[in-house]
Amino acid sequence: MKIGTFSIHRLDTAVRAREVVAFFFSGQSFDDTRFTPGEEEQLRSLPYRALVGEVALWYATNETGDIIGASCVAENDQGTGGYSWDYIVVHRDYRRCGIAAYFLETLIDFLRGASARYLITYTCSLPEYQTIRRLFERNQFELVGQIPDFYFDGEDRLIYWRKIS
C-alpha cells in the first residue's frame, strides 16, 4: 500500500478525461477486467460525457498528480431526482487509504446540493466484488434486487439503493 496524500477533483478538461480512460484500462484499476462490450464503451465515453454535463465525474490524484481513482454519477433518465452511481475504482496500490470513502462523501454532498432523492448503484455477485459490497452496506445502502446471469452466466447484478436526506 502506498502512503501519501491524495486529492479529489471534478473532471473538467479533455486532458484529464484521456488520463481517466487510460486509468480505467490500466492494470492498476479494476480487479475484474472481463468487461462486457457495453461496459467497455461506457468506460471510454464516461469522462467525455462528464465534460458536457451528462454525468458528474470525480478523479483522485496522488501527490505527483497521477490519477489513482475515479467515480461518477448521473441523474436517472426520468429526471425525478434519482441518481445512478456508476463506477468507483481505486488504484490497487492506494486501496485502504480512504479514497473510496472520500469519493462517497463527495458524491453524497453533491447529491444533497442537487436535492437528490435517492442513489442507486450496482455491482457483481462474484467474490472479487465483496469489498465494494461491504462499502455499500457500511454506508446505508440496501440490497434491493438481484438479476441472475446479468453480466455473464453465473454473474448476477446486485442492485443497491440509498435514500438521500
C-alpha positions in Angstrom: 0.0 0.0 0.0 1.3 3.5 -0.9 1.1 6.0 1.8 0.7 9.7 0.9 -1.8 12.3 0.3 -4.5 12.4 -2.3 -6.8 15.0 -3.7 -10.3 14.7 -5.3 -11.1 16.8 -8.3 -14.2 17.3 -10.5 -13.3 16.4 -14.1 -13.1 19.5 -16.3 -10.5 19.0 -19.1 -10.1 16.8 -22.1 -6.5 16.0 -21.0 -7.7 14.6 -17.7 -10.6 12.8 -19.5 -8.0 10.9 -21.6 -6.0 10.1 -18.4 -9.1 8.8 -16.7 -9.8 6.5 -19.7 -6.2 5.3 -19.6 -6.5 4.7 -15.9 -9.7 2.6 -16.4 -7.9 0.3 -18.8 -4.6 0.1 -16.9 -3.6 -2.9 -15.0 -4.0 -1.0 -11.7 -7.7 -0.2 -11.7 -10.3 -2.9 -11.9 -9.8 -6.4 -10.4 -12.1 -8.0 -13.0 -11.1 -6.8 -16.4 -13.5 -9.1 -18.3 -15.6 -6.1 -19.5 -18.9 -6.6 -21.2 -19.0 -4.9 -24.7 -21.3 -2.2 -23.3 -19.2 -1.6 -20.2 -16.0 -1.1 -22.3 -17.8 1.6 -24.4 -19.2 3.2 -21.2 -15.7 3.4 -19.6 -14.3 5.0 -22.8 -17.2 7.6 -23.0 -18.0 8.5 -19.4 -15.2 11.1 -18.9 -16.2 12.9 -22.1 -19.9 12.8 -21.1 -18.8 14.5 -17.9 -17.2 17.3 -19.9 -20.6 18.1 -21.5 -22.5 17.8 -18.2 -24.3 14.5 -18.8 -22.6 12.9 -15.8 -20.6 14.2 -12.9 -17.2 12.5 -12.6 -14.5 13.0 -9.9 -11.0 11.6 -10.0 -8.3 11.3 -7.3 -4.7 12.2 -7.8 -1.6 11.4 -5.7 1.0 13.9 -4.6 2.6 13.8 -8.1 -0.6 14.3 -10.0 -1.1 10.7 -11.2 -4.7 9.5 -11.4 -5.3 7.0 -8.7 -9.1 6.7 -8.7 -12.3 7.8 -10.3 -16.1 7.8 -9.6 -19.1 9.1 -11.4 -22.9 9.7 -11.0 -25.8 10.7 -13.3 -29.4 11.6 -12.7 -31.9 9.0 -13.9 -33.4 9.3 -17.4 -36.7 10.4 -15.9 -35.2 13.4 -14.2 -37.0 12.6 -10.9 -34.2 13.3 -8.5 -32.9 9.7 -8.5 -29.2 9.2 -9.4 -27.2 6.2 -10.5 -23.7 5.7 -9.2 -21.6 4.0 -11.9 -18.1 3.1 -11.1 -15.9 3.7 -8.2 -12.4 2.4 -8.8 -9.2 3.0 -6.8 -5.6 2.1 -7.9 -4.5 -1.2 -6.4 -1.6 0.5 -4.6 -3.9 3.1 -2.9 -6.7 0.9 -1.6 -7.4 1.1 2.1 -6.3 4.7 2.2 -9.8 6.2 2.5 -10.1 7.2 -1.2 -13.4 5.3 -1.8 -14.9 6.7 1.4 -13.9 10.2 0.4 -15.4 9.7 -3.1 -18.7 8.6 -1.4 -18.6 11.6 0.9 -18.0 14.0 -2.1 -20.8 12.3 -4.1 -23.3 12.5 -1.2 -22.5 16.2 -0.7 -23.1 16.8 -4.4 -26.4 14.9 -4.3 -27.6 16.8 -1.3 -26.8 20.1 -3.1 -28.8 18.8 -6.1 -31.8 17.9 -3.9 -31.4 14.2 -4.9 -34.0 11.8 -3.5 -32.0 8.6 -3.8 -28.9 6.9 -5.1 -28.9 3.5 -6.8 -25.8 1.5 -7.7 -24.9 -1.9 -8.9 -22.2 -4.5 -8.5 -21.5 -8.1 -9.4 -22.1 -11.1 -7.2 -18.6 -12.6 -7.7 -16.3 -12.8 -4.7 -14.0 -10.2 -6.3 -16.7 -7.6 -5.6 -17.0 -8.3 -1.8 -15.1 -5.2 -0.9 -17.4 -2.9 -2.8 -20.4 -4.6 -1.4 -19.1 -4.0 2.1 -18.6 -0.3 1.3 -22.2 -0.1 0.3 -23.5 -2.0 3.3 -21.5 0.1 5.7 -22.8 3.3 4.2 -26.6 2.9 4.5 -27.2 1.2 1.1 -29.8 -1.6 1.0 -29.6 -4.6 -1.3 -32.9 -4.2 -3.2 -32.6 -6.6 -6.1 -30.6 -9.2 -7.9 -30.7 -10.1 -11.6 -29.3 -13.6 -12.3 -26.7 -14.0 -15.1 -26.8 -10.3 -15.9 -23.1 -9.8 -16.8 -22.2 -13.4 -17.8 -23.5 -16.8 -16.9 -23.1 -17.1 -13.1 -22.5 -13.4 -12.6 -25.6 -11.7 -11.1 -26.1 -8.0 -10.9 -26.8 -6.8 -7.3 -28.8 -3.6 -7.0 -28.2 -1.3 -4.0 -30.3 1.7 -3.1 -29.8 4.6 -0.6 -32.2 7.4 0.4 -30.5 10.8 0.3 -31.6 13.1 3.1 
